[in-house]
């Protein structure tokens, strides 16, 4: 299953009316795997979940001590869309048993790194615009590195403001929504669909519920129903950024490029600081072929907003530069990606491109 946030952001996607070349097929495979989180993570309301990664994530250049029985604990802070919050978060880690206590502010990667002894700990995360997150975590002695993900819920004031456009979030409705979000977190898509359908019946004018039902439908691979719910969310709230982004990406997947551009431009007008919007819009501009300068500007913004830590964004930028006929600059972009983010899935594709890219102008698409 591929989410809207994965299927539509495919660098190398052909212009409308063109067939896929072998290089475009290879690039899309990497894009699907590495560009973003799957859609159910957008909706999942997770307080604190232990994650096991196949590769060690970047931690903003901070040293990761692992000597003397200590364990490097990385706490990644994300919003409900899976993206770093727009403002730094304060992460407080402490243990009643050992007396350990430390706080740090997340850096450019929105990760906080601690070196602690194995044991039981408490975590508190505070971030402007979001509710405080608290949970317990157990640091095992069976390794030298542990990773945790904290996903923050919007502040009550923001939630109330959005809900006022549709309906008041009653305790009963909130219970239904929470149950649906818990189901999404455990990938029980059928239960999530059932709960969000109940919520929509109770609050038919609530755009958030329409969006959440769309995520559950997509989780079930009901793409037509998912799209209808995203469209409904946008009709209820034209400034619903998550619905606009998801709808725009589904339009891109359907090769409705002109329509996708209009949708994604609306998403950008709502929130110009979301790198995913710039990435999707850059890819859309690139598809039409005659807006390469606009595509490059969007890709540059996506790279900047991720603090050069997103390989997919840099891969897209290099591809656009190459399509513009600036092969030398494209090769530099790909080489920097390989040097700076060697473990990123996009680095392997960048290596392949360096080996096969012609030194002169790119062939016409």
C-alpha positions as CSV (number, residue, x, y, z in Angstrom):
1,X,0.0,0.0,0.0
2,X,1.3,3.4,-0.9
3,X,0.0,6.5,0.8
4,X,-0.9,9.8,-1.0
5,X,2.1,11.3,0.6
6,X,4.3,8.7,-1.0
7,X,2.7,7.9,-4.3
8,X,2.5,11.4,-5.6
9,X,6.0,12.7,-4.8
10,X,7.8,10.7,-7.4
11,X,10.8,12.5,-8.9
12,X,11.1,11.5,-12.5
13,X,7.4,11.2,-13.1
14,X,6.8,11.7,-16.8
15,X,4.9,14.6,-18.1
16,X,1.3,14.0,-19.0
17,X,1.0,11.8,-22.1
18,X,4.5,10.4,-21.8
19,X,5.4,6.8,-20.8
20,X,7.8,5.8,-18.0
21,X,11.5,5.3,-18.8
22,X,13.6,2.8,-16.9
23,X,15.3,5.5,-14.9
24,X,12.0,7.0,-13.9
25,X,10.7,3.6,-12.7
26,X,13.9,3.2,-10.6
27,X,13.6,6.6,-9.1
28,X,9.9,6.1,-8.1
29,X,10.8,2.9,-6.3
30,X,13.2,4.9,-4.0
31,X,10.7,7.8,-3.7
32,X,7.9,5.5,-2.5
33,X,10.2,4.0,0.1
34,X,11.9,7.2,1.4
35,X,10.1,10.4,0.8
36,X,7.6,10.5,3.7
37,X,5.5,8.6,6.3
38,X,2.5,6.6,5.3
39,X,-0.9,8.3,5.6
40,X,-2.1,6.5,8.7
41,X,0.8,8.1,10.6
42,X,-0.7,11.5,9.7
43,X,-3.8,10.6,11.7
44,X,-2.4,8.4,14.4
45,X,-2.6,10.1,17.8
46,X,0.5,8.5,19.4
47,X,1.7,9.7,22.8
48,X,5.0,7.9,22.9
49,X,5.8,4.9,20.8
50,X,9.1,2.8,20.8
51,X,10.4,2.6,17.3
52,X,13.0,0.2,15.8
53,X,14.7,1.6,12.8
54,X,16.7,-0.3,10.2
55,X,19.2,2.5,10.1
56,X,20.4,5.0,12.6
57,X,18.8,8.4,12.0
58,X,20.7,11.6,11.8
59,X,20.8,13.4,15.1
60,X,22.0,16.8,14.0
61,X,25.7,16.0,14.4
62,X,25.5,15.3,18.2
63,X,27.8,12.7,19.6
64,X,26.1,9.5,20.5
65,X,27.9,8.1,23.5
66,X,27.6,4.4,24.2
67,X,30.4,3.6,26.5
68,X,30.4,2.5,30.2
69,X,27.0,0.8,30.0
70,X,25.2,4.0,28.9
71,X,22.5,4.0,26.2
72,X,22.0,6.7,23.7
73,X,18.3,7.6,23.7
74,X,17.0,9.6,20.7
75,X,13.6,11.1,21.1
76,X,12.1,12.3,17.8
77,X,9.4,15.0,18.1
78,X,6.8,15.1,15.3
79,X,3.3,16.6,14.7
80,X,0.3,14.5,13.7
81,X,1.4,14.8,10.1
82,X,4.7,13.1,10.8
83,X,6.7,16.4,10.3
84,X,8.9,18.3,12.8
85,X,6.9,21.0,14.6
86,X,7.5,24.5,13.3
87,X,9.0,25.6,16.6
88,X,11.6,23.9,18.7
89,X,10.4,21.5,21.5
90,X,11.7,21.2,25.0
91,X,12.2,17.5,26.0
92,X,12.5,16.7,29.7
93,X,13.8,13.2,30.6
94,X,14.0,12.1,34.2
95,X,14.0,9.1,36.5
96,X,12.6,8.9,40.0
97,X,14.6,5.8,40.7
98,X,18.1,7.0,39.7
99,X,17.6,10.7,40.2
100,X,18.6,11.4,36.6
101,X,17.1,14.6,35.1
102,X,18.0,16.5,32.0
103,X,16.3,18.8,29.5
104,X,17.2,19.8,26.0
105,X,15.7,21.8,23.1
106,X,15.3,20.0,19.8
107,X,17.6,21.1,17.0
108,X,17.1,21.2,13.2
109,X,16.2,17.5,13.0
110,X,13.7,17.9,15.8
111,X,15.4,15.2,17.7
112,X,16.6,15.2,21.3
113,X,19.5,13.0,22.4
114,X,20.3,11.8,25.9
115,X,22.9,9.3,27.3
116,X,21.4,7.4,30.2
117,X,21.8,4.2,32.2
118,X,19.3,1.4,31.6
119,X,16.1,1.8,33.6
120,X,12.7,3.4,33.9
121,X,12.3,7.0,32.8
122,X,9.6,9.7,32.4
123,X,9.4,11.9,29.3
124,X,7.7,15.3,29.0
125,X,7.6,17.3,25.8
126,X,6.5,20.9,25.5
127,X,6.2,22.8,22.3
128,X,4.4,26.1,21.5
129,X,1.1,25.4,19.8
130,X,0.8,21.8,21.0
131,X,-0.4,20.0,24.0
132,X,2.2,18.7,26.4
133,X,3.0,15.0,25.9
134,X,4.0,12.7,28.8
135,X,4.8,9.1,29.0
136,X,7.0,6.4,30.6
137,X,9.7,4.6,28.8
138,X,11.9,1.7,29.6
139,X,15.5,1.9,28.5
140,X,16.8,-1.7,28.0
141,X,20.4,-2.8,28.6
142,X,20.3,-5.0,25.5
143,X,21.8,-2.3,23.2
144,X,23.6,1.0,23.0
145,X,20.9,3.0,21.1
146,X,17.2,3.4,21.7
147,X,14.7,5.4,19.6
148,X,11.4,6.8,20.5
149,X,8.8,8.9,18.6
150,X,6.7,11.6,20.3
151,X,3.8,12.8,18.2
152,X,2.2,16.0,19.4
153,X,-1.4,17.0,19.4
154,X,-2.4,20.6,18.5
155,X,-3.2,22.8,21.4
156,X,-6.7,22.9,22.7
157,X,-7.2,26.4,21.5
158,X,-6.3,25.4,18.0
159,X,-8.6,22.4,18.1
160,X,-11.5,24.4,19.4
161,X,-11.0,27.0,16.8
162,X,-11.2,24.5,13.9
163,X,-14.0,22.5,15.5
164,X,-16.1,25.6,15.8
165,X,-16.4,25.6,12.0
166,X,-18.3,22.4,12.1
167,X,-19.5,21.3,15.6
168,X,-18.6,21.2,19.2
169,X,-16.4,18.3,20.1
170,X,-18.5,16.6,22.8
171,X,-17.0,14.1,25.2
172,X,-18.8,11.2,23.4
173,X,-17.5,12.4,20.0
174,X,-14.0,12.8,21.4
175,X,-14.1,9.3,22.7
176,X,-15.0,8.0,19.2
177,X,-12.3,10.0,17.6
178,X,-9.7,8.8,20.1
179,X,-10.7,5.2,19.5
180,X,-10.4,5.7,15.8
181,X,-6.9,7.3,16.2
182,X,-5.8,4.4,18.4
183,X,-7.0,2.0,15.7
184,X,-5.0,3.8,13.1
185,X,-1.9,3.6,15.3
186,X,-2.2,-0.1,15.4
187,X,-3.2,-0.3,11.7
188,X,-6.6,-1.6,12.5
189,X,-8.0,0.2,9.5
190,X,-11.5,-1.4,9.6
191,X,-12.1,-0.3,13.2
192,X,-10.8,3.2,12.4
193,X,-13.1,3.4,9.4
194,X,-16.0,2.3,11.6
195,X,-15.2,4.9,14.3
196,X,-14.7,7.8,12.0
197,X,-17.9,7.0,10.1
198,X,-19.7,7.2,13.4
199,X,-18.0,10.6,14.0
200,X,-19.0,11.9,10.6
201,X,-22.6,11.0,11.3
202,X,-22.5,12.9,14.6
203,X,-20.7,15.9,13.2
204,X,-21.2,16.0,9.4
205,X,-19.9,19.6,9.2
206,X,-16.5,18.8,10.8
207,X,-13.7,18.9,8.3
208,X,-11.2,17.1,10.5
209,X,-13.5,14.1,10.8
210,X,-13.9,14.0,7.0
211,X,-10.2,14.0,6.6
212,X,-9.7,11.3,9.2
213,X,-12.2,9.1,7.5
214,X,-10.3,9.7,4.3
215,X,-7.1,8.4,5.9
216,X,-8.9,5.3,7.1
217,X,-10.3,4.6,3.7
218,X,-6.9,5.0,2.1
219,X,-5.5,2.6,4.7
220,X,-8.0,0.1,3.4
221,X,-6.9,1.0,-0.2
222,X,-10.4,2.5,-0.9
223,X,-8.8,5.2,-2.9
224,X,-12.0,6.5,-4.5
225,X,-13.6,6.9,-1.1
226,X,-10.5,8.4,0.4
227,X,-10.4,11.1,-2.3
228,X,-14.1,11.9,-1.9
229,X,-13.5,12.4,1.9
230,X,-10.5,14.6,1.3
231,X,-12.6,16.6,-1.2
232,X,-15.4,16.9,1.4
233,X,-12.9,18.1,4.0
234,X,-11.7,20.8,1.7
235,X,-15.3,21.8,0.8
236,X,-16.1,22.1,4.5
237,X,-12.8,24.0,5.2
238,X,-10.9,25.4,2.2
239,X,-7.9,26.1,4.5
240,X,-7.6,22.5,5.7
241,X,-3.9,22.0,4.8
242,X,-3.7,18.3,5.4
243,X,-6.7,17.6,3.3
244,X,-5.4,19.9,0.5
245,X,-2.0,18.2,0.6
246,X,-3.4,14.7,0.5
247,X,-5.9,15.6,-2.2
248,X,-3.2,17.3,-4.3
249,X,-1.0,14.2,-4.1
250,X,-3.8,11.9,-5.1
251,X,-4.5,14.2,-8.1
252,X,-0.8,13.9,-9.0
253,X,-1.0,10.1,-8.7
254,X,-3.9,10.2,-11.2
255,X,-1.8,12.4,-13.5
256,X,-4.3,15.3,-13.1
257,X,-1.3,17.7,-13.0
258,X,-3.0,21.0,-13.6
259,X,-5.7,20.2,-11.0
260,X,-3.0,19.1,-8.5
261,X,-1.1,22.3,-9.0
262,X,-4.2,24.4,-8.2
263,X,-4.8,22.3,-5.1
264,X,-1.2,22.4,-3.9
265,X,-0.9,26.1,-4.5
266,X,-3.9,26.5,-2.1
267,X,-2.1,24.3,0.5
268,X,1.0,26.5,0.1
269,X,-1.0,29.7,0.7
270,X,-2.3,28.1,3.9
271,X,1.1,27.1,5.2
272,X,4.2,28.1,3.4
273,X,6.5,26.5,6.0
274,X,5.5,22.9,5.3
275,X,8.3,21.3,3.2
276,X,6.1,18.5,2.0
277,X,3.8,21.1,0.2
278,X,6.8,22.6,-1.5
279,X,8.1,19.2,-2.5
280,X,4.8,18.1,-4.0
281,X,4.3,21.4,-5.8
282,X,7.9,21.3,-7.2
283,X,7.2,17.8,-8.5
284,X,3.9,19.0,-10.1
285,X,5.6,22.0,-11.8
286,X,8.3,19.7,-13.1
287,X,5.7,17.4,-14.6
288,X,4.2,20.0,-16.8
289,X,7.7,20.5,-18.3
290,X,7.5,24.3,-19.0
291,X,7.7,25.4,-15.3
292,X,11.2,24.1,-14.4
293,X,12.2,27.4,-12.8
294,X,9.2,27.3,-10.5
295,X,10.0,23.6,-9.8
296,X,13.5,24.4,-8.8
297,X,12.4,27.2,-6.5
298,X,10.0,24.9,-4.7
299,X,12.6,22.1,-4.4
300,X,15.1,24.6,-3.0
301,X,12.5,25.6,-0.3
302,X,11.8,22.0,0.5
303,X,15.6,21.4,1.0
304,X,15.9,24.5,3.1
305,X,12.9,23.7,5.3
306,X,14.3,20.3,6.1
307,X,17.7,21.8,7.0
308,X,19.3,19.7,4.2
309,X,18.4,16.5,6.0
310,X,15.9,15.1,3.5
311,X,17.6,13.1,0.8
312,X,14.4,12.9,-1.4
313,X,14.2,16.7,-1.6
314,X,17.8,17.0,-2.6
315,X,17.4,14.2,-5.1
316,X,14.4,16.1,-6.7
317,X,16.4,19.3,-6.8
318,X,19.3,17.6,-8.7
319,X,16.8,16.0,-11.1
320,X,15.2,19.4,-11.9
321,X,18.6,21.0,-12.3
322,X,19.6,18.2,-14.7
323,X,16.3,18.7,-16.7
324,X,17.2,22.4,-17.0
325,X,20.4,21.5,-18.7
326,X,22.6,22.3,-15.7
327,X,24.3,18.9,-15.5
328,X,27.3,20.2,-13.6
329,X,25.1,21.7,-10.8
330,X,22.9,18.6,-10.7
331,X,26.0,16.4,-10.2
332,X,27.1,18.7,-7.3
333,X,23.7,18.4,-5.7
334,X,23.7,14.6,-6.0
335,X,27.3,14.3,-4.7
336,X,26.5,16.5,-1.7
337,X,23.6,14.2,-1.0
338,X,25.8,11.1,-1.1
339,X,28.5,12.8,1.1
340,X,26.1,14.3,3.7
341,X,23.4,11.6,3.9
342,X,25.1,8.3,2.9
343,X,22.5,6.1,4.7
344,X,19.5,7.9,3.1
345,X,17.6,5.7,0.6
346,X,17.9,8.5,-2.0
347,X,21.7,8.3,-1.8
348,X,21.7,5.1,-3.7
349,X,19.7,6.6,-6.5
350,X,22.0,9.6,-6.5
351,X,25.0,7.3,-7.0
352,X,23.3,5.7,-10.0
353,X,22.6,9.0,-11.5
354,X,26.1,10.2,-11.1
355,X,27.3,7.1,-12.9
356,X,24.9,7.4,-15.8
357,X,24.3,11.2,-16.2
358,X,25.8,12.7,-19.3
359,X,28.2,15.6,-18.6
360,X,26.3,17.9,-20.9
361,X,22.7,19.1,-21.1
362,X,20.0,16.7,-20.1
363,X,18.1,15.0,-22.9
364,X,14.7,16.3,-23.6
365,X,11.8,14.8,-21.6
